[in-house]
Amino acid sequence: MPPAFEQTGLLREQNRLKIRWAALSVVSNSLLVAVKVTVGVLGNSVSIIAEAVHSMNDLLAALITFAAVRKSAQPPDSNHRFGHGKFENLSGLIESALIVAAGIVIVAQAVRKILHPSPIHYLDLAMGVMLLSAGVNFVVSRILLRVARQTDSIAIETDGAHLLVDVYTSLGVMAGLAAIKLTGLVILDPILSIAIALYIIYLGSRLSVRAGKDLLDEQLPAEEVQAIEKIIGDRTHAIASFHKLATRKAGATRMIDVHIQVHGNESVRTAHDIITHIERDIEFRYPGARVMIHVEPCDETCTLCNVVQCPDRKPTPAPQKS
């Protein structure tokens, strides 16, 4: 396996971090599902059952995230020469679809409850469970979102976002149950469930678009592309120009491809040293990035030569070639 494809110590530590906290999400969701199902059935509350369905969905999502980060942590092999990063993107897309499906199920349950209303029991207990759920999910979601920022993991970020939504929906259900206790209007329960479900469907649709971008090899954000261009441009004392910069992302791994022109009289060793410095500069800014640089000789007829032999030239990247 080429040395450039080996995992660095930083990447190995980031992968261990992602796996450890993905496991925490599995444990917390398992406990919340058990509690919500029990209270929802005993209390005959469709909004609590809706929350339980949502938590079941989050548990399945957490299991998918756990499997995805474990797989993406594996180093490149003979069948996946660019690594396994896109397992994280695939995980995010599957999780988004599950969110939308859960929202649809909740709407169906709520409509049945509107057509066939029934009293809700154990309101105080139900409100206590929602408060407990909000507290647990708030703590776990903050941890996951922090880990996602540290490791640039779309799978962990999606899982953390799911749990943060649970915080808001749990508080919403608790407020609805309190309103039912004060007014006696049982219909508030399914109406609140529909409101929660619509928000869940909206969230799932939004996350699916984001997760699909990397699977479709969309270019890196403009600010990252500009940073990469600056890194290459800072080497204009050694190269004539650069063009055909192409970028994409697989999981947390950035893939960068660029063509550079060097003076035609430079030796192979000098050209190699130049691209090695550029690769290291990019990888220092974006740990784990895979940089592929194609070297071309300058035809010495252009007006953009920036090599030391032409000190009067101003550093200017070459125009993009079709």
C-alpha positions in Angstrom: 0.0 0.0 0.0 1.4 3.4 -0.9 2.8 5.3 2.2 0.5 8.3 1.4 -2.5 6.1 2.1 -1.4 5.0 5.6 -3.3 6.3 8.5 -1.5 8.8 10.7 -1.5 8.7 14.5 -3.9 11.7 14.6 -6.4 9.9 12.3 -6.2 6.7 14.4 -7.0 8.7 17.5 -9.9 10.5 15.8 -11.3 7.2 14.7 -11.1 5.8 18.2 -12.8 8.9 19.5 -15.7 8.5 17.0 -16.2 4.9 17.8 -16.2 5.4 21.6 -18.9 8.2 21.5 -21.0 6.5 18.9 -21.3 3.6 21.3 -22.5 6.1 24.0 -25.3 7.1 21.7 -26.4 3.5 21.3 -26.6 3.0 25.1 -28.5 6.2 25.8 -31.0 5.6 23.1 -31.6 2.0 24.2 -32.5 3.2 27.7 -34.8 6.0 26.5 -36.7 3.7 24.1 -37.4 1.3 27.0 -38.7 4.0 29.3 -40.8 5.9 26.7 -42.5 2.7 25.3 -43.4 1.7 28.9 -44.8 5.1 29.9 -46.5 5.6 26.5 -48.4 2.3 26.6 -49.4 2.7 30.3 -50.4 6.3 29.9 -52.2 5.8 26.6 -50.4 8.8 25.1 -49.8 8.9 21.4 -47.4 11.8 21.8 -45.3 9.7 24.2 -45.5 6.8 21.8 -44.5 9.1 19.0 -41.5 10.1 21.0 -40.7 6.4 21.6 -40.9 5.8 17.8 -38.6 8.7 17.3 -36.2 7.3 19.9 -36.4 3.8 18.2 -35.5 5.6 15.0 -32.6 7.3 16.7 -31.5 4.0 18.2 -31.4 2.4 14.8 -29.6 5.5 13.5 -27.1 5.2 16.3 -26.4 1.6 15.5 -25.9 2.5 11.8 -23.6 5.4 12.9 -21.6 3.0 15.1 -21.2 0.5 12.3 -20.3 3.3 9.8 -17.6 4.9 11.9 -16.1 1.5 12.6 -16.0 0.7 8.9 -14.7 4.1 7.9 -11.9 3.8 10.4 -10.4 0.9 8.5 -7.4 1.7 6.4 -7.5 1.5 2.6 -7.4 -2.0 1.2 -7.1 -3.6 -2.2 -10.8 -3.0 -2.9 -11.0 0.5 -1.4 -7.8 2.2 -2.4 -9.2 5.6 -1.3 -10.3 4.3 2.1 -13.8 3.7 3.5 -14.8 7.3 4.3 -18.0 7.2 2.2 -19.5 4.7 4.6 -20.1 7.7 6.8 -21.9 9.6 4.0 -24.0 6.5 3.2 -24.8 6.2 7.0 -26.1 9.8 7.0 -28.3 9.2 3.9 -29.8 6.1 5.5 -30.4 7.9 8.8 -32.1 10.8 7.0 -34.5 8.4 5.2 -35.3 6.7 8.6 -36.2 10.1 10.1 -38.6 10.9 7.3 -40.2 7.4 7.6 -40.6 7.8 11.4 -42.4 11.2 10.8 -44.9 9.6 8.4 -45.6 6.8 10.9 -46.2 9.4 13.7 -48.7 11.3 11.5 -50.6 8.1 10.8 -50.8 7.3 14.5 -52.0 10.8 15.4 -54.7 10.9 12.8 -56.1 7.6 14.2 -56.1 9.2 17.7 -58.0 12.2 16.4 -60.6 9.9 14.8 -60.8 7.7 17.9 -59.9 9.8 21.0 -59.2 8.2 24.3 -58.1 9.5 27.7 -54.5 9.9 28.8 -53.3 8.5 32.1 -50.3 9.2 34.3 -49.7 12.7 33.0 -47.2 13.6 35.8 -45.1 10.5 35.1 -45.3 11.1 31.3 -44.0 14.7 31.8 -41.2 13.5 34.1 -40.1 11.0 31.4 -40.0 13.8 28.8 -37.9 15.9 31.0 -35.6 13.0 31.7 -35.3 12.3 27.9 -34.6 16.0 27.2 -31.8 16.1 29.8 -30.1 12.9 28.7 -30.3 13.7 25.0 -29.0 17.3 25.6 -25.9 16.0 27.3 -25.2 13.2 24.8 -25.9 15.5 21.7 -23.5 18.2 23.0 -20.8 15.5 23.4 -21.4 14.1 19.9 -21.5 17.5 18.2 -18.2 18.4 19.9 -16.6 15.2 18.7 -18.0 15.8 15.2 -16.2 19.1 15.1 -13.0 17.6 16.3 -13.1 14.7 13.9 -15.0 16.3 11.0 -17.4 13.3 11.0 -20.7 13.7 9.1 -22.0 10.5 10.7 -21.4 11.6 14.3 -22.7 15.1 13.5 -26.0 13.7 12.0 -26.4 11.5 15.1 -25.8 14.4 17.4 -28.3 16.5 15.4 -30.9 13.8 15.8 -30.5 13.8 19.6 -30.6 17.6 19.7 -34.0 17.5 17.9 -35.2 15.0 20.5 -34.5 17.6 23.1 -36.8 20.1 21.5 -39.5 17.5 20.7 -39.4 16.1 24.2 -39.8 19.6 25.7 -42.7 20.2 23.2 -44.5 17.0 24.3 -44.0 17.9 27.9 -45.5 21.3 27.3 -48.4 19.7 25.5 -49.1 17.2 28.3 -49.1 20.1 30.8 -51.6 21.9 28.6 -53.8 18.8 28.6 -53.6 18.5 32.4 -54.7 22.2 32.7 -57.5 22.2 30.0 -58.6 18.6 29.8 -58.4 18.8 25.9 -57.1 15.3 25.0 -57.1 16.3 21.3 -54.0 18.4 22.0 -52.0 15.2 22.2 -52.4 14.0 18.6 -52.2 17.6 17.3 -48.9 18.1 19.0 -47.7 14.8 17.6 -48.5 15.9 14.1 -46.5 19.2 14.7 -43.6 17.1 15.9 -43.8 14.7 13.0 -43.8 17.5 10.4 -40.6 19.0 12.0 -39.0 15.5 12.0 -39.9 15.1 8.2 -38.4 18.5 7.5 -35.2 17.7 9.4 -34.8 14.4 7.6 -35.2 15.9 4.2 -32.7 18.6 5.0 -30.1 16.2 6.3 -30.6 13.9 3.3 -29.6 16.7 1.0 -26.5 17.4 3.0 -25.5 13.7 3.2 -26.0 13.2 -0.5 -23.6 16.0 -1.5 -20.5 14.2 -0.7 -21.8 10.9 -2.2 -22.2 12.9 -5.4 -18.6 14.3 -5.2 -19.6 17.9 -4.8 -16.7 20.3 -4.6 -15.4 21.3 -1.1 -16.9 24.5 0.3 -15.6 27.7 -1.4 -13.6 28.8 1.7 -11.7 25.5 1.7 -11.0 25.7 -2.0 -9.7 29.2 -1.5 -7.5 28.1 1.3 -6.0 25.3 -0.8 -5.4 27.7 -3.7 -3.5 30.0 -1.3 -1.4 27.1 0.0 -0.4 26.2 -3.6 0.0 29.9 -4.5 2.4 30.4 -1.6 4.8 28.1 -3.5 4.8 30.3 -6.6 8.5 31.0 -6.1 9.0 27.4 -7.2 6.2 26.7 -9.7 5.1 28.5 -12.8 1.3 28.0 -12.3 -1.4 25.6 -11.3 -4.7 24.6 -12.8 -7.4 21.9 -12.9 -7.9 22.0 -9.2 -10.5 19.4 -8.3 -11.8 18.6 -4.8 -14.3 16.3 -3.2 -14.9 14.6 0.2 -15.4 11.1 1.5 -16.5 11.0 5.1 -13.9 13.2 6.9 -11.3 12.7 4.1 -10.7 15.5 1.6 -9.6 14.4 -1.9 -7.6 17.0 -3.8 -6.3 16.8 -7.3 -4.3 19.6 -9.0 -1.9 20.1 -12.0 1.1 22.3 -11.5 3.6 23.6 -14.0 7.3 23.8 -13.2 10.2 25.2 -15.2 11.1 22.8 -18.0 14.7 22.7 -16.9 14.0 21.5 -13.4 15.1 18.0 -12.4 12.8 15.2 -11.4 14.1 15.4 -7.8 13.4 19.2 -7.7 9.9 18.7 -9.0 9.3 15.9 -6.5 10.5 18.1 -3.6 8.1 20.9 -4.7 5.0 18.7 -4.8 6.1 17.0 -1.5 6.1 20.5 0.2 2.7 21.3 -1.2 1.2 18.0 -0.1 2.6 18.5 3.4 1.3 22.0 3.6 -2.2 20.9 2.6 -2.2 17.9 4.9 -1.1 20.1 7.8 -4.1 22.3 7.2 -6.5 19.4 6.6 -5.2 16.3 8.4 -5.9 13.1 6.5 -6.3 14.8 3.1 -5.4 12.8 0.0 -3.5 15.0 -2.3 -2.7 14.0 -5.9 -0.5 16.4 -7.9 0.3 16.1 -11.6 3.5 17.8 -12.7 3.7 19.5 -16.1 6.7 21.3 -17.7 6.1 25.0 -18.4 6.3 25.6 -22.1 8.2 28.8 -21.3 6.0 30.9 -23.7 3.4 31.8 -21.1 3.3 35.2 -19.3 2.6 33.6 -15.9 6.0 32.1 -15.1 6.7 32.5 -11.4 9.9 30.5 -11.0 13.0 32.0 -9.5 14.5 32.4 -13.0 11.8 35.0 -13.7 11.8 37.3 -10.6 9.9 40.1 -12.3 6.8 38.0 -12.8 3.9 38.4 -10.3 2.5 35.2 -8.8 -0.7 34.5 -10.6 -2.5 31.1 -10.9 -3.0 29.9 -14.5 -6.5 30.1 -15.9 -8.7 27.0 -15.6 -8.3 24.7 -18.6 -11.3 22.9 -20.0 
